[in-house]
Amino acid sequence: MAAVTIRNLSDEAHRALKVRAAQHNRSTEAEMRAILEEAVRPEGRLRLGTALAEISRKIGLTDAEVEALERARQTRPAQPVDLG
């Protein structure tokens, strides 16, 4: 796991963070992790796989059609474009 150092955090912000951590029965470090997780991974975020599945259901795509698309999909890497 990655480690992060936060420099130049004001004393007021640090105190507020400690209070907030105590309110949630967490350490200050655990509270910072929770805040960062919530900020970068909000619960209402769009998940691509879920969105694509929902679109396919709306248009009536069947499992057999999805399997046919998977079989037809090219699996080798694309060739770079020659601009020369």
DOMI-618054 format. One record per residue: residue in three letters; x, y, z of N, C-alpha, C, O in turn; residue number from 1. Coordinates in Angstrom, 3 decimals. Atoms other than C-alpha are relative to their C-alpha. Last residue first. Layout:
+-----+----------+----------+----------+----------+----------+----------+----------+----------+----------+----------+----------+----------+-----+
!  aa !      n_X !      n_Y !      n_Z !     ca_X !     ca_Y !     ca_Z !      c_X !      c_Y !      c_Z !      o_X !      o_Y !      o_Z !   i !
+-----+----------+----------+----------+----------+----------+----------+----------+----------+----------+----------+----------+----------+-----+
! Ala !        X !        Y !        Z !        X !        Y !        Z !        X !        Y !        Z !        X !        Y !        Z ! NUM !
...
+-----+----------+----------+----------+----------+----------+----------+----------+----------+----------+----------+----------+----------+-----+
***
This chain:
+-----+----------+----------+----------+----------+----------+----------+----------+----------+----------+----------+----------+----------+-----+
!  aa !      n_X !      n_Y !      n_Z !     ca_X !     ca_Y !     ca_Z !      c_X !      c_Y !      c_Z !      o_X !      o_Y !      o_Z !   i !
+-----+----------+----------+----------+----------+----------+----------+----------+----------+----------+----------+----------+----------+-----+
! Gly !   -1.177 !   -0.370 !    0.797 !    5.788 !    8.078 !  -42.514 !   -0.136 !   -0.138 !   -1.422 !    0.804 !    0.150 !   -2.163 !  84 !
! Leu !    0.161 !   -1.380 !    0.459 !    2.633 !    8.192 !  -40.427 !    1.135 !    0.442 !   -0.905 !    1.238 !    1.620 !   -1.247 !  83 !
! Asp !   -1.247 !   -0.453 !    0.619 !    2.411 !    4.434 !  -40.002 !   -0.224 !    1.390 !   -0.570 !   -0.945 !    1.552 !   -1.555 !  82 !
! Val !    0.190 !   -0.676 !    1.272 !   -0.446 !    3.752 !  -37.574 !    1.357 !    0.462 !   -0.512 !    2.160 !    1.013 !    0.241 !  81 !
! Pro !   -0.181 !   -1.445 !   -0.010 !    0.342 !    1.268 !  -34.826 !   -0.153 !    0.571 !   -1.408 !    0.129 !   -0.102 !   -2.400 !  80 !
! Gln !   -1.266 !   -0.364 !    0.637 !   -1.172 !   -2.205 !  -35.142 !    0.141 !    1.518 !    0.020 !   -0.834 !    2.228 !   -0.225 !  79 !
! Ala !    0.139 !   -0.778 !    1.234 !   -3.913 !   -3.036 !  -32.663 !    1.384 !    0.352 !   -0.542 !    2.339 !    0.512 !    0.218 !  78 !
! Pro !   -0.156 !   -1.456 !   -0.095 !   -3.142 !   -5.711 !  -30.102 !   -0.140 !    0.684 !   -1.358 !    0.194 !    0.113 !   -2.396 !  77 !
! Arg !   -1.410 !   -0.387 !    0.151 !   -4.532 !   -9.212 !  -30.637 !    0.101 !    1.527 !    0.019 !   -0.849 !    2.218 !   -0.349 !  76 !
! Thr !   -0.742 !   -0.002 !   -1.255 !   -7.868 !  -10.042 !  -29.075 !    1.459 !    0.375 !   -0.169 !    2.160 !    0.601 !    0.818 !  75 !
! Gln !   -1.414 !    0.266 !    0.271 !  -10.235 !   -9.172 !  -31.884 !    0.779 !    0.113 !    1.294 !    0.618 !    1.076 !    2.045 !  74 !
! Arg !   -0.935 !   -1.046 !   -0.408 !  -13.836 !   -9.429 !  -30.746 !    1.429 !   -0.405 !   -0.306 !    1.836 !   -1.536 !   -0.038 !  73 !
! Ala !   -0.416 !   -0.775 !    1.167 !  -15.988 !  -11.822 !  -32.759 !    1.058 !    1.056 !    0.339 !    1.714 !    1.591 !   -0.555 !  72 !
! Arg !   -0.725 !    0.886 !    0.923 !  -16.242 !  -14.399 !  -29.950 !    0.549 !    0.780 !   -1.187 !    1.622 !    0.451 !   -1.691 !  71 !
! Glu !   -1.267 !    0.379 !   -0.622 !  -17.129 !  -11.693 !  -27.402 !    0.825 !   -0.877 !   -0.934 !    2.041 !   -0.710 !   -1.034 !  70 !
! Leu !   -0.878 !   -1.172 !    0.072 !  -19.791 !  -10.260 !  -29.722 !    1.376 !   -0.312 !    0.592 !    2.399 !    0.113 !    0.054 !  69 !
! Ala !   -0.415 !   -0.121 !    1.399 !  -21.320 !  -13.720 !  -30.129 !    0.936 !    1.194 !   -0.182 !    1.913 !    1.106 !   -0.925 !  68 !
! Glu !   -1.003 !    1.036 !    0.253 !  -21.359 !  -14.163 !  -26.332 !    0.499 !    0.059 !   -1.436 !    1.691 !   -0.135 !   -1.673 !  67 !
! Val !   -1.218 !   -0.447 !   -0.690 !  -23.167 !  -10.828 !  -25.938 !    1.120 !   -1.011 !   -0.236 !    2.258 !   -0.624 !   -0.501 !  66 !
! Glu !   -0.579 !   -1.074 !    0.812 !  -25.690 !  -11.912 !  -28.558 !    1.287 !    0.538 !    0.628 !    2.243 !    0.855 !   -0.080 !  65 !
! Ala !   -0.564 !    0.627 !    1.204 !  -26.296 !  -15.204 !  -26.737 !    0.647 !    1.052 !   -0.900 !    1.699 !    0.802 !   -1.487 !  64 !
! Asp !   -1.282 !    0.614 !   -0.377 !  -26.764 !  -13.350 !  -23.455 !    0.675 !   -0.624 !   -1.209 !    1.897 !   -0.553 !   -1.343 !  63 !
! Thr !    0.089 !    1.290 !   -0.702 !  -29.488 !  -11.259 !  -25.085 !    1.393 !   -0.508 !    0.365 !    2.397 !   -0.021 !   -0.155 !  62 !
! Leu !   -1.073 !    0.895 !    0.406 !  -29.376 !   -7.561 !  -25.934 !   -0.073 !   -1.282 !    0.828 !   -0.172 !   -1.238 !    2.054 !  61 !
! Gly !    0.466 !    1.374 !    0.168 !  -32.769 !   -5.968 !  -25.280 !    1.051 !   -0.972 !   -0.486 !    0.706 !   -1.990 !   -1.087 !  60 !
! Ile !    0.201 !    0.236 !    1.434 !  -31.858 !   -2.324 !  -25.871 !   -0.375 !   -1.447 !   -0.289 !   -0.598 !   -1.815 !   -1.443 !  59 !
! Lys !    0.994 !   -0.928 !    0.558 !  -32.431 !   -1.440 !  -22.231 !   -0.266 !   -0.262 !   -1.469 !   -1.396 !   -0.117 !   -1.934 !  58 !
! Arg !    1.339 !    0.455 !   -0.406 !  -30.605 !   -4.556 !  -21.019 !   -1.083 !    0.887 !   -0.607 !   -2.131 !    0.394 !   -1.026 !  57 !
! Ser !    0.319 !    1.200 !    0.768 !  -27.529 !   -3.647 !  -23.092 !   -1.371 !   -0.552 !    0.378 !   -2.093 !   -1.060 !   -0.480 !  56 !
! Ile !    0.302 !   -0.388 !    1.380 !  -27.549 !   -0.122 !  -21.678 !   -0.401 !   -1.224 !   -0.808 !   -1.367 !   -1.178 !   -1.570 !  55 !
! Glu !    1.312 !   -0.644 !   -0.017 !  -27.752 !   -1.438 !  -18.112 !   -0.422 !    0.406 !   -1.411 !   -1.584 !    0.241 !   -1.783 !  54 !
! Ala !    1.001 !    1.051 !   -0.193 !  -24.868 !   -3.834 !  -18.713 !   -1.404 !    0.584 !   -0.025 !   -2.321 !   -0.015 !   -0.588 !  53 !
! Leu !    0.125 !    0.752 !    1.257 !  -22.792 !   -0.993 !  -20.157 !   -1.039 !   -1.111 !    0.111 !   -1.800 !   -1.347 !   -0.827 !  52 !
! Ala !    0.658 !   -0.856 !    0.991 !  -23.483 !    1.229 !  -17.143 !   -0.199 !   -0.740 !   -1.319 !   -1.264 !   -0.647 !   -1.929 !  51 !
! Thr !    1.411 !   -0.090 !   -0.375 !  -22.646 !   -1.556 !  -14.686 !   -0.766 !    0.816 !   -1.027 !   -1.873 !    0.447 !   -1.418 !  50 !
! Gly !    0.616 !    1.304 !    0.261 !  -19.368 !   -2.273 !  -16.462 !   -1.487 !    0.001 !    0.301 !   -2.279 !   -0.560 !   -0.456 !  49 !
! Leu !    0.118 !    0.254 !    1.425 !  -18.456 !    1.417 !  -16.561 !   -0.699 !   -1.323 !   -0.309 !   -1.596 !   -1.369 !   -1.151 !  48 !
! Arg !   -0.843 !    1.171 !    0.245 !  -19.143 !    2.161 !  -12.913 !   -0.246 !   -0.444 !   -1.431 !   -1.380 !   -0.742 !   -1.807 !  47 !
! Leu !    0.399 !    0.825 !    1.132 !  -20.469 !    5.667 !  -12.496 !    0.996 !   -1.141 !   -0.152 !    2.203 !   -0.921 !   -0.246 !  46 !
! Arg !   -0.801 !   -0.120 !    1.220 !  -19.812 !    7.086 !   -9.072 !   -0.503 !   -0.960 !   -1.070 !   -1.096 !   -1.998 !   -0.774 !  45 !
! Gly !    0.849 !   -0.185 !    1.172 !  -22.633 !    7.326 !   -6.542 !    0.756 !    0.065 !   -1.307 !    0.204 !    0.500 !   -2.318 !  44 !
! Glu !    0.907 !    1.129 !    0.167 !  -20.608 !    5.821 !   -3.701 !   -0.838 !    0.106 !   -1.262 !   -1.177 !   -0.912 !   -1.866 !  43 !
! Pro !    1.341 !   -0.219 !   -0.562 !  -17.807 !    8.333 !   -4.087 !   -0.933 !   -1.165 !   -0.325 !   -0.779 !   -1.840 !   -1.343 !  42 !
! Arg !    0.832 !    1.129 !    0.408 !  -14.339 !    6.936 !   -4.771 !   -1.401 !    0.147 !    0.574 !   -1.823 !   -0.653 !    1.409 !  41 !
! Val !   -0.420 !    0.492 !    1.313 !  -11.929 !    9.871 !   -4.750 !   -0.827 !   -1.172 !   -0.505 !   -0.785 !   -1.498 !   -1.691 !  40 !
! Ala !   -0.201 !   -1.067 !    0.977 !  -13.469 !   11.944 !   -1.976 !    0.310 !   -0.536 !   -1.392 !   -0.182 !   -0.007 !   -2.388 !  39 !
! Glu !    1.296 !   -0.565 !    0.353 !  -14.873 !    9.051 !    0.042 !    0.134 !    1.058 !   -1.086 !   -0.730 !    1.172 !   -1.955 !  38 !
! Glu !    0.759 !    1.012 !    0.747 !  -11.550 !    7.234 !   -0.008 !   -1.334 !    0.553 !   -0.474 !   -1.725 !    0.346 !   -1.622 !  37 !
! Leu !   -0.570 !    0.114 !    1.342 !   -9.709 !   10.420 !    0.996 !   -0.748 !   -1.019 !   -0.845 !   -1.023 !   -0.768 !   -2.019 !  36 !
! Ile !    0.296 !   -1.238 !    0.739 !  -12.025 !   11.103 !    3.930 !    0.517 !   -0.099 !   -1.428 !   -0.194 !    0.249 !   -2.371 !  35 !
! Ala !    1.431 !    0.013 !    0.327 !  -11.874 !    7.486 !    5.117 !   -0.382 !    1.222 !   -0.822 !   -1.145 !    1.115 !   -1.782 !  34 !
! Arg !    0.228 !    1.003 !    1.049 !   -8.068 !    7.434 !    4.918 !   -1.459 !    0.003 !   -0.440 !   -1.751 !   -0.051 !   -1.634 !  33 !
! Met !   -0.542 !   -0.545 !    1.253 !   -7.873 !   10.710 !    6.855 !   -0.198 !   -0.975 !   -1.154 !   -0.552 !   -0.572 !   -2.262 !  32 !
! Glu !    0.947 !   -1.025 !    0.462 !  -10.186 !    9.272 !    9.514 !    0.482 !    0.617 !   -1.305 !   -0.316 !    0.841 !   -2.216 !  31 !
! Ala !    1.143 !    0.706 !    0.600 !   -8.030 !    6.154 !    9.806 !   -1.028 !    0.988 !   -0.529 !   -1.650 !    0.745 !   -1.563 !  30 !
! Glu !   -0.444 !    0.586 !    1.264 !   -4.953 !    8.354 !   10.374 !   -1.146 !   -0.730 !   -0.704 !   -1.307 !   -0.593 !   -1.917 !  29 !
! Thr !   -0.112 !   -1.110 !    0.956 !   -6.728 !   10.419 !   13.014 !    0.409 !   -0.534 !   -1.366 !   -0.109 !   -0.093 !   -2.391 !  28 !
! Ser !   -1.247 !   -0.748 !   -0.164 !   -7.723 !    7.222 !   14.786 !    0.004 !    1.133 !   -1.030 !   -0.772 !    1.127 !   -1.986 !  27 !
! Arg !   -1.126 !    0.438 !    0.818 !  -11.345 !    6.227 !   14.620 !    1.242 !    0.775 !    0.404 !    1.167 !    1.815 !    1.058 !  26 !
! Asn !   -0.704 !    1.074 !   -0.712 !  -14.376 !    6.398 !   16.905 !    1.130 !   -0.604 !   -0.831 !    1.291 !   -1.823 !   -0.891 !  25 !
! His !    0.233 !    1.240 !    0.745 !  -16.317 !    8.466 !   14.339 !    0.694 !   -1.194 !    0.648 !    0.738 !   -2.279 !    0.068 !  24 !
! Gln !    1.452 !    0.141 !    0.186 !  -16.633 !   11.472 !   16.657 !   -0.349 !   -1.293 !   -0.714 !   -1.420 !   -1.857 !   -0.491 !  23 !
! Ala !    0.557 !    0.429 !   -1.284 !  -13.003 !   10.974 !   17.707 !   -1.506 !   -0.214 !   -0.109 !   -2.047 !   -1.145 !    0.487 !  22 !
! Ala !   -0.390 !    1.398 !   -0.202 !  -11.907 !   11.158 !   14.084 !   -0.597 !   -0.542 !    1.290 !   -1.103 !   -1.663 !    1.322 !  21 !
! Arg !    0.837 !    0.805 !    0.900 !  -13.881 !   14.379 !   13.580 !    0.309 !   -1.487 !    0.163 !   -0.602 !   -2.315 !    0.162 !  20 !
! Val !    1.361 !   -0.004 !   -0.557 !  -12.224 !   15.912 !   16.627 !   -0.909 !   -0.887 !   -0.836 !   -1.670 !   -1.695 !   -0.304 !  19 !
! Lys !   -0.028 !    0.833 !   -1.196 !   -8.761 !   14.872 !   15.411 !   -1.379 !   -0.086 !    0.650 !   -1.780 !   -1.145 !    1.133 !  18 !
! Leu !   -0.116 !    1.383 !    0.449 !   -9.489 !   16.305 !   11.967 !   -0.007 !   -0.962 !    1.188 !   -0.645 !   -2.013 !    1.138 !  17 !
! Ala !    1.327 !    0.380 !    0.503 !  -10.676 !   19.566 !   13.469 !   -0.011 !   -1.446 !   -0.454 !   -0.997 !   -2.157 !   -0.259 !  16 !
! Arg !    0.897 !    0.143 !   -1.161 !   -7.449 !   19.789 !   15.484 !   -1.385 !   -0.456 !   -0.449 !   -1.977 !   -1.349 !    0.158 !  15 !
! His !   -0.414 !    1.196 !   -0.722 !   -5.362 !   19.118 !   12.370 !   -0.884 !   -0.249 !    1.214 !   -1.282 !   -1.383 !    1.477 !  14 !
! Ala !    0.474 !    1.154 !    0.769 !   -7.311 !   21.668 !   10.340 !    0.357 !   -1.299 !    0.721 !   -0.438 !   -2.239 !    0.738 !  13 !
! Glu !    1.467 !    0.032 !   -0.099 !   -6.798 !   24.301 !   13.026 !   -0.570 !   -1.218 !   -0.736 !   -1.467 !   -1.896 !   -0.236 !  12 !
! Asp !    0.341 !    0.532 !   -1.327 !   -3.084 !   23.506 !   13.336 !   -1.512 !   -0.130 !    0.153 !   -2.001 !   -1.077 !    0.767 !  11 !
! Ser !    0.157 !   -0.997 !   -1.066 !   -2.719 !   24.071 !    9.606 !   -0.374 !   -0.683 !    1.317 !   -0.962 !   -1.764 !    1.331 !  10 !
! Leu !    1.393 !    0.029 !   -0.435 !   -1.466 !   21.214 !    7.447 !   -0.144 !    0.969 !    1.171 !    0.616 !    0.893 !    2.136 !   9 !
! Asn !    0.565 !   -1.339 !   -0.172 !    1.900 !   22.233 !    6.010 !   -1.500 !    0.003 !    0.290 !   -2.213 !    0.910 !   -0.139 !   8 !
! Arg !   -0.803 !   -1.059 !   -0.588 !    2.899 !   18.787 !    4.788 !   -0.823 !    1.280 !    0.127 !   -1.787 !    1.491 !   -0.610 !   7 !
! Ile !    0.662 !   -1.285 !    0.231 !    0.745 !   15.743 !    4.211 !    0.791 !    1.066 !    0.742 !    0.885 !    1.048 !    1.969 !   6 !
! Thr !   -0.355 !   -0.977 !   -1.023 !    2.755 !   12.551 !    3.850 !   -0.679 !    1.308 !   -0.355 !   -0.587 !    1.765 !   -1.494 !   5 !
! Val !    0.100 !   -1.402 !    0.395 !    1.258 !    9.673 !    1.909 !    0.390 !    0.863 !    1.190 !    0.010 !    0.584 !    2.327 !   4 !
! Ala !   -0.021 !   -0.862 !   -1.174 !    2.022 !    5.953 !    2.090 !    0.028 !    1.439 !   -0.486 !    0.673 !    1.746 !   -1.489 !   3 !
! Ala !   -0.724 !   -1.264 !    0.079 !    1.060 !    3.544 !   -0.640 !   -0.071 !    0.744 !    1.328 !   -1.011 !    0.588 !    2.107 !   2 !
! Met !    0.834 !   -1.184 !    0.000 !    0.000 !    0.000 !    0.000 !    0.875 !    1.241 !    0.000 !    2.001 !    1.237 !    0.498 !   1 !
+-----+----------+----------+----------+----------+----------+----------+----------+----------+----------+----------+----------+----------+-----+
***
